[in-house]
């Protein structure tokens, strides 16, 4: 049992989300509070003894001592609450920061291993539970210390009382340890199925239009019912062992209390002890019982919260397989020259790119075309350093992309996707995430062709965008995302099917913007639209992971049969 809780504590502290100052104050105030509480039965017995012997001066003095101990207890108790609050806030903020840092550094494979609902539940519910562990841990230590001292005092009155109480305590702790361990086994499974239910609810919200249009409600209800069925299978056993812990195990102590009181009364009747001794025995046994209850409550909480610690630990210790370290080249004067030399890439034993080579000049617009699954997106993922090529080299301005520092590379290579994500905050706040300079923001929006639209809104740049900017059109959302990218001052801009969901007028607007951007940017675009292929300076034709054609539209439409099929 002890090993299990030591293991929980070690895992919690390994998360690195604690303040040494707050921990010290939490432990100190908890210890002093417990010690003050221990003095009360002793002082109470002294008062009774003084009164029974008519030593009223001593009785009054002990009453004042009792008052002083009680006041000190209140002071230390309050200090403990303050220390807990300060530490809890620090830990809560620190853990959420660690989780955010970890999530933003995940590779693309993490979704196979960790569900989004797991991350969300862990960042909120589990962090809120895990931050309570130090308080419970220190309380358990203080309570066990108090129980030990109380046991010694009882043994000094009667060795039989001490032995009986000690044996009953051992039986009690073994009983609750067994029940809590089984309770946690089923609780962990229950939390897993909770994640499944949360995941399904999130997916229903994201695909609500499809759910309604295809009348998926009944089938989705079946999936939900299956998860709920599994949840129930673990909920009831969990409750069974929890109930045993809080209902049956305490009966052991009740039996012991009756036995100890009989012994104390017997000794007083034989004249071996005064009445004050009975008060002392009752006080300390009640103190033992009370602290046993407190200890159980804290052990129970710590045991339950260990699941939260395990989940946070799993999240923070997730190993990225495909993200590589950055280098130390901090040269930030990037022209935007790109060079792929004999690049191959294998994923899950499947060769996605096969010996691909090409060079792209700065200040140019290159379209990458091919059927779905041909390897176009993989080129972008390699350029974004989400994966490392299996063979060959990728250079930016004649320097390996793996040699640049994170700050330099991420600020010079950016992507705009066909479904860019906009946060539920104002336009200004979304832009602030990249550059908080208002003048720069307005210049970027003007260049992206969206400034006039923003100014036409009642709140202008302070307009709140809700539900991933669902309150504006896809076209305006795409242009705001483009402006956000321009704020990054990136030299290399990657566009992934940015016009696929836009109307004709907005698509034409984007085409004009691209012509302007290539004056001072290197632009690569994955596209299926012939209209964009026609305005590109250069076109890379990809088929089954190979470069099967290169040139402008006129050359390829004349000489490349595969390219001709893409036009249709």
Protein Blocks (a to p, Z undefined) as FASTA:
>chain_A
ZZmmmmmmmmmmmnopacfklmmmmmmmmmmmmmmmmmmmmmmmmmmmmmmnopaklmmm
mmmmmmmmmmmmmmmmmmmmmmmmmmmmmmmmmmmmmmmmmmmmccfklmmmmcfklmmm
mmmmmmmmmmmmmmmmmmmmmmmmmmmmmmmmmmmmpmklmmmmmmmmmmmmmmmmmmmm
mmmmmmmmmmmmmmmmmmmmmmmmmmmmmmmmnopmlmmmmmmmmmmmmmmmmmmmmmmm
mmmmmmmmmmmmmmmmmmmmmmmmmmmmnopacfklmmmmmmmmmmmmmmmmmmmmmmmm
mmmmmmmmmmmmmmmmpccfkbccddfbfcfbdghiacdehiacdeehiafbghiacddd
ehiacddeddehilmmmmmmmmnopaccfbdcddeehiafklpcfklmmmmcccddfbdc
dddddfklmmmmmomcfklmmmmmmmnopmmmmmmpmnlmmlcceehhllbcfklmmmmm
mmmmmmnopabdcdehklmmpcfklmmmmmmmmmmmmmmpccddddfbfklmmmpmbdcd
deehiafbecdfklmmmmmmklmmmmZZ
